[in-house]
Amino acid sequence: MQRDYDEHAAADAVSRWFSRLDVLVVGPGLGRDPLVIRTVAEIIRRAREVNLPLVIDADGLYVVTQQPELVRGYEVRVCVCVVYERRQRSCTPPCV
């Protein structure tokens, strides 16, 4: 991954698409790179600002378990946790 941008620049690029989306899916294939985690957190914050519904799955669950305030109190969301993630104890969704 290139390291020549910050999470805000990356979030700017992604959030330009928000007006064309009905929902934002966050999670599959993100990994655990700190820059990606910060970027995803910023994208989630921006999606909330425009009330964009979120589906949080897979690695996205890791992000929100590390920063539960990202989804706390946000009414429109779905979190999915598969059996493998539960076994690895990397999944305790902070949402219903």
N, C-alpha and C positions, 0 to 999 in steps of 0.2 A: 504494500500500500504506500502511496506517496505521502510524504509528511510535509508537503509545502502548502498546506491550507489548514485552516482551523475549523472547528465545529460550526461556527457561525456562518462562514462562507459556504460550507457544505449544506447547512440547513437552509440558507437562502436559495440555493439551487433547487433543493427538493420542494420547499414551500411554494415556489412559483407554480407548481403543478396542482396545488390544493384546490383551486377553483374548478378543476376538471375532474375531481375525484368525488365519489359518493362515500367512500370509506378508505382509510389508510391501514394497510396491513403492516405490522411491525414485527420482525422477528426471524423468520427463516433464513439461516445462513449468515447471521451477523458476526458470529464469533465473539471473542472477548477482548479485542484490541481496545485499549483505553481511548484512543481517538474516536473509534466507532461508537463506543459507549457514550461518550460525551456528545457526539453528533446526534445519536438517536434520542438522547434525553432532550436535546434542544429541539429536535423535530417534533417530539411528542408535546413539548410545551407550546410550540407554535400551532400545532394541530388543535390543541385545546382552545387556544385563543380565538380560533374561527369555528369552534364547535364541530370539528370534523370527527365523525365516529371512528373509533379505533378498534382493530382486532389485533390483539397482542398474543403472540405465539412463540414457541421455541426460544431462541436467544433473546427475544424481546422480553420474555418473562424474567430473564436474568437481570436485565436493565431495571425493570420496575421493582424487583425484589431488593435491589441495591438502593433504589430511590423511590420508595412507595408514594411519596408526595406527588410524583408525576401523574398518578392515576387516582389518588385518594379524592373522593368527592366528585369524580367525573362520572356522570350518569350514563353516558352512552359508550359502553365498552364491553368487549367480550374477551375473556382470557381463557386460553386453552392450555392444558397441561397433560401431556401424554404419559403413559405408564413408565416409559424409560426415564423421563425426566424426574418423575416422583421417586423412582428407585435410586437415582443418583443424588437425591435430596437437593437438586438444583432448582426445584420447582415448588414454591409455596405461593400460589397466586394471591396477591393482596386485593383481589377483586372477585366479584361473583358473576 
